[in-house]
Amino acid sequence: MTGTAGDDHADVVGMWVSADGHIRQELLPDGRYDEARGERHSAYTGRYTVTGSHLDYVDDTGFTATGDIRDAVLYHERLVLYREQKPS
């Protein structure tokens, strides 16, 4: 999975949440992300690209970060995020 087209992000798109729910990172199908921290909505926004199970982030301020998905867990720098399950 490479590139930035919407379909390329199908496996990562959705809400990723820290175990305590404090950090919520939404990966959007258009290659954008929106991360909330506690009560601070849109604390970080920017774009991401996916290569295999690796993510590269570029914040709208120019800050860069990386992440990797292993065993359905997103390891984003020092954060550990889990895919939010939608109620059935």
C-alpha positions as CSV (number, residue, x, y, z in Angstrom):
1,M,0.0,0.0,0.0
2,T,1.7,3.2,-1.2
3,G,0.9,6.7,-2.3
4,T,-1.8,9.2,-1.1
5,A,-4.9,8.3,-3.1
6,G,-7.9,7.5,-1.0
7,D,-8.1,3.8,-1.7
8,D,-4.5,3.3,-0.7
9,H,-5.4,4.3,2.9
10,A,-8.4,1.8,3.2
11,D,-6.6,-0.3,5.8
12,V,-5.7,2.5,8.1
13,V,-8.6,4.9,7.8
14,G,-10.6,5.4,10.9
15,M,-10.3,6.5,14.5
16,W,-7.2,5.4,16.5
17,V,-7.4,5.9,20.3
18,S,-4.9,5.6,23.2
19,A,-5.9,3.1,25.9
20,D,-7.0,5.9,28.2
21,G,-9.0,7.7,25.5
22,H,-7.0,10.9,25.9
23,I,-5.5,10.9,22.4
24,R,-7.8,10.3,19.4
25,Q,-6.3,10.3,15.9
26,E,-8.6,10.2,13.0
27,L,-7.0,9.0,9.7
28,L,-9.2,10.3,6.9
29,P,-9.5,8.6,3.5
30,D,-8.1,11.7,1.7
31,G,-4.7,11.3,3.4
32,R,-5.4,13.9,6.1
33,Y,-5.4,13.3,9.8
34,D,-7.0,15.2,12.8
35,E,-5.7,14.4,16.3
36,A,-7.5,15.5,19.5
37,R,-5.7,15.6,22.9
38,G,-8.1,15.5,25.8
39,E,-10.6,18.3,25.4
40,R,-8.4,20.0,22.7
41,H,-10.0,19.1,19.4
42,S,-7.8,19.3,16.3
43,A,-4.7,19.7,18.4
44,Y,-2.7,18.4,15.5
45,T,-3.8,18.3,11.8
46,G,-1.9,17.4,8.7
47,R,-1.4,14.8,6.1
48,Y,-0.1,11.3,6.1
49,T,1.1,8.7,3.5
50,V,1.2,5.0,3.8
51,T,3.8,2.6,2.6
52,G,3.0,-1.0,3.5
53,S,2.4,-0.8,7.3
54,H,4.5,2.4,7.7
55,L,3.0,5.9,8.0
56,D,4.7,9.2,7.5
57,Y,3.1,12.3,8.9
58,V,3.6,15.9,8.1
59,D,1.8,18.3,10.5
60,D,0.3,21.5,9.0
61,T,3.0,23.4,10.9
62,G,5.8,21.3,9.2
63,F,6.5,18.9,12.1
64,T,7.1,15.4,10.9
65,A,6.5,12.0,12.6
66,T,6.3,8.3,11.7
67,G,4.2,5.4,12.7
68,D,3.9,1.7,12.1
69,I,1.0,-0.7,12.4
70,R,1.9,-4.1,14.0
71,D,-0.7,-6.6,15.0
72,A,-3.5,-4.1,14.5
73,V,-1.9,-1.6,16.8
74,L,-0.6,1.8,15.6
75,Y,2.7,2.7,17.1
76,H,3.0,6.5,16.4
77,E,6.3,7.8,17.8
78,R,5.9,7.2,21.6
79,L,2.1,6.7,21.4
80,V,0.3,3.4,21.2
81,L,-3.1,3.7,19.5
82,Y,-5.8,1.1,19.0
83,R,-8.4,1.2,16.3
84,E,-11.8,2.3,17.7
85,Q,-14.4,-0.3,17.2
86,K,-17.8,1.0,16.0
87,P,-20.8,-0.3,18.0
88,S,-22.7,-3.0,16.2
